[in-house]
């Protein structure tokens, strides 16, 4: 009876756009937890559908900028090119030469060392890159610094 029920079960397929999100560079390439880092990547979408992980820990994405991408987007739409289709010959000049896409994120609390960075958005996911997370700095002007209040 159990096998018969399994044979009659409906299956559903969920289709969504998938492509490789290319991670092109990090600035700076090394940072401390809490620092902001700019990631150049393509194709980018919106804050609400972007998830970035550093060493498997979710990072806060604070902004996404697609500077000078209007001509690229218009060309792709007019030529029925997919958003993540890198092979859109009619739009190569508009997309490669002018459109710069960046995402700013805050490095999460992870141990010092080299950690993988991956990005997922409505277009798909990245293969990853890495960032060097530096040791946290010690506050040298804290209460034990030897500096005293002059009382003025």
ChimeraX attribute file (.defattr): number of C-alpha atoms within 10 A of each C-alpha:
attribute: neighborCount
match mode: 1-to-1
recipient: residues
	/A:1	5
	/A:2	6
	/A:3	7
	/A:4	8
	/A:5	8
	/A:6	9
	/A:7	8
	/A:8	8
	/A:9	8
	/A:10	6
	/A:11	5
	/A:12	6
	/A:13	5
	/A:14	4
	/A:15	6
	/A:16	9
	/A:17	11
	/A:18	12
	/A:19	18
	/A:20	17
	/A:21	22
	/A:22	19
	/A:23	21
	/A:24	13
	/A:25	15
	/A:26	19
	/A:27	13
	/A:28	13
	/A:29	13
	/A:30	16
	/A:31	19
	/A:32	20
	/A:33	18
	/A:34	15
	/A:35	13
	/A:36	18
	/A:37	21
	/A:38	19
	/A:39	21
	/A:40	21
	/A:41	19
	/A:42	22
	/A:43	23
	/A:44	26
	/A:45	18
	/A:46	13
	/A:47	15
	/A:48	9
	/A:49	11
	/A:50	19
	/A:51	17
	/A:52	22
	/A:53	20
	/A:54	24
	/A:55	20
	/A:56	13
	/A:57	15
	/A:58	17
	/A:59	21
	/A:60	18
	/A:61	20
	/A:62	13
	/A:63	12
	/A:64	19
	/A:65	16
	/A:66	18
	/A:67	11
	/A:68	15
	/A:69	18
	/A:70	14
	/A:71	15
	/A:72	21
	/A:73	18
	/A:74	13
	/A:75	18
	/A:76	22
	/A:77	13
	/A:78	11
	/A:79	13
	/A:80	10
	/A:81	17
	/A:82	15
	/A:83	18
	/A:84	19
	/A:85	11
	/A:86	16
	/A:87	10
	/A:88	17
	/A:89	11
	/A:90	14
	/A:91	20
	/A:92	15
	/A:93	13
	/A:94	18
	/A:95	21
	/A:96	12
	/A:97	11
	/A:98	15
	/A:99	17
	/A:100	17
	/A:101	19
	/A:102	21
	/A:103	23
	/A:104	19
	/A:105	22
	/A:106	20
	/A:107	24
	/A:108	20
	/A:109	16
	/A:110	18
	/A:111	14
	/A:112	14
	/A:113	12
	/A:114	15
	/A:115	19
	/A:116	15
	/A:117	22
	/A:118	21
	/A:119	24
	/A:120	18
	/A:121	21
	/A:122	18
	/A:123	21
	/A:124	17
	/A:125	20
	/A:126	19
	/A:127	13
	/A:128	16
	/A:129	16
	/A:130	17
	/A:131	21
	/A:132	15
	/A:133	23
	/A:134	15
	/A:135	13
	/A:136	13
	/A:137	8
	/A:138	7
	/A:139	9
	/A:140	10
	/A:141	9
	/A:142	9
	/A:143	9
	/A:144	9
	/A:145	9
	/A:146	9
	/A:147	10
	/A:148	8
	/A:149	6
	/A:150	5
	/A:151	4
	/A:152	3
